[in-house]
């Protein structure tokens, strides 16, 4: 006859197995379980904030306590299930580069949240009426990559992103915090070794050291999170990127295991030529980008990025469109259009 403690351990393992089966049935490629205790790198996260590397992302400091203590996010939390969804959809090198997660017609938050909502409901069904769960996809006050490594689904690379030995680093994460106790998985160890390709690949040297990112220099931050003017000295380094940057992800050797995502919403749609965007008013911008990640940086932020990209591409044929943008109602767009015009004319003068 088994002891009650042994029976309890078997029950926790049984629940954990059922939870994982439910996650896979919903289409998640990766799933792991960890405890709701403070993540292991909370100290490093506080140091990162104190250094100011988070830039204008004030929300990260505002909810730092919750990120360090999951029980403050969900009182009574005993386990955290971390899921991963593959979003790799091939390669693309057309001028006007966009981060791969934003290639489709749909925001990945919307794709994942419907799965997570159902998943959280099913977890409560497993645990019974006294079980409570709360889910997040990217926007919640949780140190998701830290938790993902402790849940065993991947490891944090030197570029500070999560890497899966099964899928590379093209992974979107989601979490469900629950009061249901579950047997945790073993954490994943780090497999970067001596590789530093991601550090070398960063155009702005935002990866200031292994596992250390100064977001204020990161092109993803500059083109998405930063709401005002992009620092002049960083504009030439942005190249033709108009939303985010994948350079540090692209060079990771673990991507040899990447495989095409079956999720239709992640498929790439064609974008117009860069110059055409400068003729778009607010209505046209909203019609085309509504429901996508690009929509959240608004027209002013997007056209700011387009101007910088055109200036860096350096094609004089873009001058009429940029000159038209000098009359844009948004001062931010006018400023960056003027910079792009000057950059193109200066480059043309050197060539002639």
C-alpha positions in Angstrom: 0.0 0.0 0.0 1.4 3.4 -1.0 1.9 6.1 1.6 -0.3 9.3 1.3 2.9 11.3 0.4 3.7 8.8 -2.4 0.1 9.0 -3.6 0.2 12.7 -3.6 3.4 12.7 -5.7 1.8 10.4 -8.2 -1.3 12.6 -8.4 0.9 15.7 -9.0 2.8 13.9 -11.8 -0.5 12.7 -13.3 -1.9 16.2 -13.4 1.4 17.5 -14.9 1.2 14.9 -17.6 -2.4 15.8 -18.4 -1.6 19.5 -18.5 1.1 18.9 -21.0 -1.1 16.8 -23.2 -3.7 19.5 -23.2 -1.1 22.1 -24.2 0.1 20.0 -27.1 -3.4 19.4 -28.2 -4.0 23.1 -28.5 -1.0 23.4 -30.8 1.8 24.6 -28.6 5.2 23.2 -29.7 6.8 23.4 -26.2 5.5 23.1 -22.7 7.2 22.9 -19.3 6.3 23.3 -15.7 8.1 25.2 -13.0 7.2 26.4 -9.4 5.8 29.8 -8.6 8.9 30.7 -6.5 10.9 33.8 -7.4 12.7 33.4 -10.7 16.5 32.7 -10.4 17.7 35.9 -12.1 15.6 38.5 -10.2 18.7 40.1 -8.8 20.2 40.6 -12.2 16.9 42.0 -13.4 17.0 44.6 -10.6 20.5 45.5 -11.5 19.5 45.9 -15.1 16.8 48.3 -14.1 19.1 50.3 -11.9 21.6 50.7 -14.7 18.8 52.2 -16.8 19.1 49.7 -19.6 15.3 49.6 -19.9 15.2 53.1 -21.3 11.7 54.5 -21.5 10.0 51.2 -20.7 8.9 52.5 -17.3 6.4 49.7 -16.9 9.2 47.3 -16.3 10.3 49.1 -13.2 6.8 49.8 -12.1 5.9 46.1 -11.7 9.4 44.8 -10.8 8.1 43.4 -7.5 5.5 41.3 -9.3 8.0 40.0 -11.8 10.2 38.9 -8.9 7.3 37.3 -6.9 4.7 35.4 -9.0 2.5 35.0 -5.9 1.9 38.8 -6.1 0.5 38.3 -9.6 -1.7 35.4 -8.6 -2.2 34.9 -4.8 -1.7 31.2 -3.9 0.1 30.4 -7.1 1.9 27.0 -6.8 2.9 26.3 -10.4 3.7 28.1 -13.7 3.2 26.4 -17.0 5.3 27.9 -19.8 4.4 27.2 -23.4 6.2 28.0 -26.6 4.9 28.5 -30.1 7.1 28.2 -33.2 6.8 31.2 -35.5 9.6 30.5 -38.1 8.3 31.3 -41.6 11.4 31.2 -43.8 13.6 34.1 -44.9 13.0 37.5 -46.4 15.5 40.2 -47.6 13.3 42.8 -49.3 14.3 46.4 -48.3 12.2 47.6 -45.4 12.9 44.7 -43.0 10.4 43.8 -40.4 11.0 41.5 -37.4 9.7 38.0 -38.3 7.1 37.8 -35.6 5.3 40.8 -37.3 5.3 39.4 -40.9 1.7 38.2 -40.8 -1.7 39.9 -41.0 -2.4 39.0 -37.3 -0.9 40.1 -34.0 0.7 37.0 -32.3 -0.8 38.2 -29.0 -4.2 37.5 -30.5 -3.1 34.1 -31.9 -1.8 32.9 -28.6 -4.3 34.5 -26.2 -7.2 32.4 -27.5 -5.2 29.2 -27.0 -4.0 30.3 -23.5 -7.5 31.2 -22.4 -8.8 27.8 -23.3 -5.7 26.2 -21.7 -6.2 28.1 -18.5 -9.8 27.0 -18.4 -8.8 23.4 -18.9 -6.3 23.6 -16.1 -9.0 24.8 -13.7 -11.1 21.9 -14.9 -8.3 19.5 -14.0 -7.9 21.0 -10.5 -11.5 21.5 -9.7 -13.5 24.5 -8.5 -10.9 25.7 -6.0 -8.3 26.1 -8.7 -7.5 29.5 -10.1 -5.4 30.4 -13.1 -4.1 33.5 -14.8 -2.4 33.7 -18.2 -0.1 36.1 -20.0 1.4 36.4 -23.4 4.4 38.8 -23.5 2.7 41.6 -21.7 2.3 40.3 -18.1 4.5 41.1 -15.1 6.5 37.9 -15.3 10.2 37.2 -16.2 9.1 34.8 -18.9 12.4 33.7 -20.3 13.8 33.1 -16.8 10.7 30.9 -16.1 11.0 29.2 -19.4 14.5 28.1 -18.7 13.6 26.8 -15.3 10.6 25.0 -16.8 13.1 23.2 -19.1 11.8 24.4 -22.6 14.9 26.3 -23.5 17.8 28.4 -22.3 18.6 32.1 -22.3 21.2 32.8 -24.9 23.9 35.5 -24.8 21.5 37.7 -26.8 19.1 37.5 -23.8 16.5 35.6 -25.9 15.3 32.1 -25.3 16.8 29.3 -27.4 15.2 25.9 -27.9 17.4 23.0 -28.8 14.4 21.7 -30.8 13.4 24.8 -32.6 16.2 27.4 -32.4 15.2 30.9 -31.1 12.0 31.5 -33.2 9.7 31.0 -30.2 6.8 33.0 -28.8 6.1 32.4 -25.1 3.0 32.3 -23.0 2.5 31.5 -19.3 -0.3 30.2 -17.1 0.1 30.8 -13.4 -2.1 28.4 -11.4 -3.0 27.5 -7.8 -2.9 23.8 -8.9 0.2 22.1 -7.6 2.1 20.2 -10.4 5.4 18.3 -10.5 8.0 20.7 -11.9 10.3 19.9 -14.8 14.1 20.0 -14.6 15.6 23.3 -15.7 17.5 23.6 -19.0 21.2 24.4 -18.8 23.0 26.9 -21.0 24.4 25.7 -24.3 26.0 28.8 -25.8 29.5 27.7 -25.0 32.1 29.9 -26.5 29.8 31.1 -29.3 29.4 34.9 -29.6 27.9 35.3 -33.0 24.9 37.2 -31.7 27.1 39.7 -30.0 29.1 40.3 -33.1 26.0 40.6 -35.3 24.3 43.4 -33.4 24.5 46.5 -35.6 24.4 49.0 -32.7 26.4 46.9 -30.2 23.4 46.8 -27.9 24.5 43.4 -26.5 27.1 45.0 -24.2 28.3 41.7 -22.9 27.1 38.1 -22.7 23.5 38.0 -21.4 23.5 41.9 -21.1 21.4 44.0 -23.3 21.3 47.8 -23.3 17.8 48.2 -24.7 18.4 51.9 -25.4 20.7 50.8 -28.2 18.6 48.0 -29.5 17.0 48.5 -32.9 13.8 46.8 -31.7 13.6 49.3 -28.9 14.4 52.3 -31.1 11.9 51.4 -33.8 9.1 50.1 -31.5 9.3 51.1 -27.8 10.9 54.6 -28.3 8.1 57.1 -28.9 10.1 60.2 -29.8 13.1 61.0 -32.0 15.7 58.3 -32.7 19.1 59.5 -31.6 20.9 60.9 -34.7 24.0 58.9 -34.1 22.1 55.7 -34.1 20.0 56.3 -37.2 22.6 55.2 -39.8 23.0 51.9 -37.9 19.3 51.0 -38.3 19.8 50.3 -42.0 16.6 49.5 -43.8 14.8 48.1 -40.7 11.3 49.6 -40.2 10.0 47.5 -37.3 12.3 45.5 -35.0 15.4 43.6 -35.8 16.3 39.9 -36.0 20.0 40.1 -36.6 21.1 38.5 -33.3 18.5 35.8 -33.7 19.3 35.0 -37.4 22.9 34.0 -36.7 22.3 31.6 -33.8 23.7 28.1 -34.7 20.7 26.5 -33.0 18.5 27.7 -35.8 19.6 24.7 -37.8 16.8 22.9 -36.0 14.2 25.5 -37.0 11.3 24.2 -38.9 8.4 25.9 -40.8 5.6 26.9 -38.5 2.2 25.5 -39.5 0.4 28.5 -38.0 -1.2 30.2 -41.0 -1.4 33.6 -39.2 2.4 33.8 -39.1 2.8 33.6 -42.9 4.4 36.6 -44.5 2.4 39.1 -46.5 3.9 41.4 -49.0 4.4 45.1 -48.1 4.3 48.0 -50.5 7.6 49.7 -51.5 9.0 52.0 -48.7 8.3 55.2 -50.6 4.6 54.4 -50.9 4.1 54.5 -47.1 4.9 58.2 -47.0 1.7 58.9 -49.0 -0.5 57.1 -46.5 -2.8 59.1 -44.2 -4.1 57.8 -40.9 -7.0 56.0 -42.5 -4.9 54.1 -44.9 -2.4 53.2 -42.2 -5.1 51.9 -39.9 -6.8 49.9 -42.7 -3.6 48.1 -43.6 -2.0 47.5 -40.3 -5.0 47.2 -37.9 -4.7 43.9 -35.9 -0.9 43.6 -36.5 2.0 44.3 -34.2 3.0 47.3 -36.4 -0.3 49.0 -35.6 0.7 49.7 -32.0 3.5 52.0 -32.9 1.0 54.2 -34.8 1.4 56.0 -38.1 3.9 58.6 -36.7 6.2 56.0 -35.3 6.1 53.8 -38.4 6.7 56.7 -40.8 9.5 57.9 -38.6 11.1 54.5 -39.2 10.4 54.5 -42.9 12.1 57.8 -43.3 15.2 56.6 -41.5 15.3 53.4 -43.7 15.0 55.4 -46.9 17.8 57.7 -45.8 20.0 54.7 -45.2 19.0 53.0 -48.5 20.2 56.2 -50.1 18.2 56.0 -53.4 17.7 59.5 -54.8 14.4 58.4 -56.3 13.0 58.5 -52.7 13.6 62.3 -52.5 10.2 63.4 -53.9 8.3 61.2 -51.4 10.5 62.4 -48.5 10.1 66.1 -49.6 6.3 65.5 -49.6 6.7 64.2 -46.0 8.2 67.5 -45.0 4.6 68.8 -44.9 3.3 65.8 -42.9 1.1 66.9 -40.0 3.3 65.0 -37.5 6.5 66.9 -36.4 8.2 63.5 -35.8 7.8 62.5 -39.4 8.9 65.8 -40.7 12.1 65.7 -38.6 13.2 62.3 -39.8 12.2 63.1 -43.4 14.5 66.1 -43.3 17.3 63.9 -41.9 16.8 61.3 -44.7 16.9 64.0 -47.4 20.1 65.4 -46.1 21.7 62.0 -45.9 20.7 61.0 -49.4 21.9 64.3 -50.9 25.2 64.2 -49.0 25.8 60.6 -50.2 25.0 61.7 -53.8 27.4 64.6 -53.6 30.2 62.3 -52.5 29.5 60.0 -55.4 29.5 62.7 -58.1 
